[in-house]
């Protein structure tokens, strides 16, 4: 009887552990990326990623050939050869620009090198390198590596990289305003962010704030911000889209 009682106790313990393990599968996993954690807190899964970066380069005489070399070198850093790149050039009184574009099944990469003449060609020029990368699938490690690569490319041309990252996810159906506000509040709480400002229109709701979990920040008037979240409903596909950017959203919504 003693061994029978011990066997029953052991069985109960094993059953309890098994039940707890199954329940744990439904607990959200904390992600290292604050933006992904915030998006997860809304109930949406990351579907698209947009990395927008730019840097002002030291002023040098930059003709079309020099700008083209910059674009091609940046593309090479991504492992893209010249045959995969569509190049376009444009020139006006106030700027000359070379734009390279590459699109495949999962990503869209645009590299722009441009020389601007804010006061016309009689004044000093400003040279910029812009890199925009969009991917259709979220992968945290890939995002980290892409941002590091973009920063390195701009730094190689002696520029100081300024980077904005945006995640896009969605929820099925239309959410009422109270529900949108609640989910955005959950997202702010998930990354310990404090709201700085909020905007509500018939088309979308948007909030900006400051999170201690994000190092980058932007000075806007008297406030500092580093997180921007928005939600909007699209009747075309009956989805409520969630867009989260740092320090701000640079996508149209």
N, C-alpha and C positions, 0 to 999 in steps of 0.2 A: 504493500500500500504506500509506503514511503516513496519508493521509486516512481509509483504512479502519480503521486502528488507533485513530485519534482518534474516529471515529464509534462504534466498539465501546465505548471508554471512556466516552463521553458517554451511550450507551445504558445501560450498567451503572449509572452515577451516577443517571440518571433513574429506573431501576427500583428502586434502593436507596432513593431518597427517597420513591417512591410506596409501597413496602412499609412504610417507617417511618411515613408518614402514616396508613396504614390501621391499623397497630398502635396508634397514638396515640389512635384513637377509643375504645379500651377502657380508657384511663387515666382514673380518677376525677377529676372537675373539683373543685378546691378551692373551697369556697363561703365567702362572706364571713361568713355567719351561723354562729357556732360550734355552735349546736344542730343546724342542718342538716348541718354537716360531721360531727358526732358520729353522727347518724342514718345518714348515708351510709356511714360506716365499719362499721356493723353489717351492711350489705348491704341494708337496707330503704330504701324511698323514702317521703318525707313524704306522708302522705295527708290528715291533718287537723291543724288548728291551733286552739289554744285560748289566748286572751289574757284573763287575769283581773286586774282592777285595782280598787283601792279607795282612798279617801282620807277622812280625818276632816276635816270642815268646821268652821269657827268656829261656836261654839254661838250659835244665834239661835232665837227663838221660831219653831217650824216646825209649822204646822197642816197638815192634809191638802192644802189648796189650794197651800201653799208647796212641799210635797214633790212634788206633781203638776207644778208649774211646772218644778222642777229636772229631773224625768224627761223632760218634753216638750222642754225646751231642749237636753238632751243628745242626744236622738233627732234633733232638727233639725240638730245639728252633723254627724250622719252622713247628712244629706240625706233623712231619713225624716219624712214628714208624719204628722199625727195619725191619719189614716184607716188607716194601716198598723200602728198600735200597739194592742196589747191591754193595757189597764190593769186592775190589780187593787189593792185597798186592804185593809189589815188593821190592826186596832187591838187592843191588850191593855193590861194594867196596866203592862207593861214596855217597850212599843214601839208605834210607829205606822209603817207602811210603805206606800209606793206602789211598785208593780212594773210596769214597762213591758216588753213583749216583742214582737219582730218576727222573723218567720221567712220566708225565701224559699228558692229552689232551692239556693243555695250557702252561706247563712249563717244564723246564729241569734244574735240580739243581745238581751241582757237588761240593763236599767238599773234599779237600785233606789236609791231615796232613803229613808232611814229615820232616825227619831229614837228613840234608846234611853234608857231610864231604868233604869240598872243597879241602883239601890237603890229602885226605885219612883218615883212621880211627885213625891215629896217632896224628891228630890235633883236635882242638876244633870244636864241631859240631854246626850247625845252624838249628833251628827248625822254620818251617813256617806253617801257616794255610792259605789255599787258598779257596775262595768261589766264584763260578761262577753261576749266575742265569740268565736264558734266558726265556723270556715269549713271547708268540705269539700275544699278544694284549697289546696296550699301554693304561695305566691308570695312570694319573699323581699322584694321591693320593697313588696308590699301589706302584709306583716307589719310592716315598718319604719314605713310610713305610718300604719297603724292604731294602733300603739303611740304614735307621736307625737301623733296626734289624741286618743287617750284621755287621755294625759298633759296635753294642753292643756285638754281639757274639765274635768278635775278641778281643774287649776290656776286656771281661770276662776272657780271657786267658792271660791278661796282654800284649797284642799286640797293636800296633798303626796301625789302619786300613788305607790302601791306596786303594781308590776306583776309578774306571773308569766306566763311564756310556756311552753306545752307543745306539743310536736310528737308526733304519733302516726303510726307506720308499721307495716308487717307483713311477715313472711316466710311463704311457704307451708310448711305442714307443721309438725311438732313437732320442736323442737330439744332435744337432751339437755342436761343441766345443764352439762357440760364445754364444750359448744359455746356455750351462752348466756354462760358466764363469759368465754370467749375473745372473743366478739363485743363484749361490754360493755367488756372490756379494750382492744380495738381502738378503741372509741369514746372511751374516756378518753384514750388515747394521741393520738388525732387532734386533741384540743383541749388537750393538755399538762396534763391534770387529774390531781391526786393524790387517791387514794381516802381518805375520812375514815371511812366506815362502810359495811358491807354486811349485807344481810339475805337469807336464803334460806328459803323455805317450800315446801310441796308445790304451791302455786298460782303462785308468782312468785319472781323474784330481783330485788333492788333494791340500788343503790349510790348513795351521796352523795359529793361531793368538791368540790374547789376548783380552778378553772381560771383561769390568768392572762389568758386571752383574753376573759373576761367581767367587766365592771366591777362589776355588781351583786353584793352578797353579803349573807348572813344569818348572824347570830351565833346558834349553837345550843350552849348550855353554854359550854365552853371552846374550841369549834371554830368556824371560819368555813366556810360552804359556799356554793356558787353553782351547783351542777349536781346533778341527781338523775336517774338512769336506771333503768328497770325493764323486764323482759321477762316475759310470761306467755303461756301457750298456751290457746287457745280451741278446744275440741272441736266447738263448734257450726259453725264455718266452717273448721276445720282450719288455723288460722293461729297463728303466734307473733307477738304484738303487741310492739312496741317503743315505749316512752313515754319521752320525754326532756323534762325541765322545768328551768327556771331562775327563781329559785334553788331551788325545789322543785317536785315534781309536785303539781298541785292537782286532777287528774282522778282519778276512782275507777278502780282497776285490780285 
